[in-house]
Amino acid sequence: MTEKTKNEQLSYEQARAELASVVERLEAGGTSLEESLALWERGEQLAGVCQRWLDGARARIDAARQRPEE
């Protein structure tokens, strides 16, 4: 399974929780430059997953608002 496929299967809550963990590890420091870069890259991926979920939710809300009321 590719990283992209794994990311696509994450729920918003899963991606947000993992992103929070990545941020905590980066803020704690004590990691090598290589590990810090890998964490940063993972954080960027997770932020993208969260953003796609939020964009999708916004689109659904906008679509629901545009429907004529019955």
N, C-alpha and C positions, 0 to 999 in steps of 0.2 A: 504494500500500500504506500503510495507516495505521500509526501508531507502535505501537498495540496488536498488530496483526498481526505486525509485525516483532519485537516482544518475544516473542510466542508462539512464534516460529520459532527463537529463540535456545536453544542447548543450555545446560546449567548451566555448563559450562566457558567458553563464550563470554561469558555474562552475567557470570560471576565475573571474568574477565580484563578486560572493559570496565569493570566496577565498580572494580577495582584501579587502572586507569588514571585514572578519574575522581577517585578519592581522592588519587592522587599529584598530579594537577594542582591540586586544591584545597589540598593541604598545601603545595605549592610556592609558592602565592600569586602575586601579580603579575597577577591577572586583574581585570577590571572587576567591579563589583557585578552587573551584568546577566549577564555570563558566569558568574560564581560561582553565581548563582541557577539558571541553566540547567544547570550541571553538577550542582548539588545535586538538582534535579528529576530529571535523568537517573539519578543515583545511586539515588534513591528508587525509580524504575521498575525498575532493574536488581536492586536488593535484593529487590523484590517477585517478580521472575522467579526469582531464586535460591531464595527462600522457598517458592514454589510447587513447584519441583523437589524441594526437601528434604521438603516435606509429602507429596508424591506418593511419594517413596521410603519415607518412614516408614509410610505407609498400606500399601504393598506388603509391607514387612517384617512389619508387624502382621498382615496377612492371611495371609502365609505361616506365621507362628507359630501361627495359630489353626487351620490345617488339621490334621486328624488324620494322624498318621504312618502310612505304609502298611507 
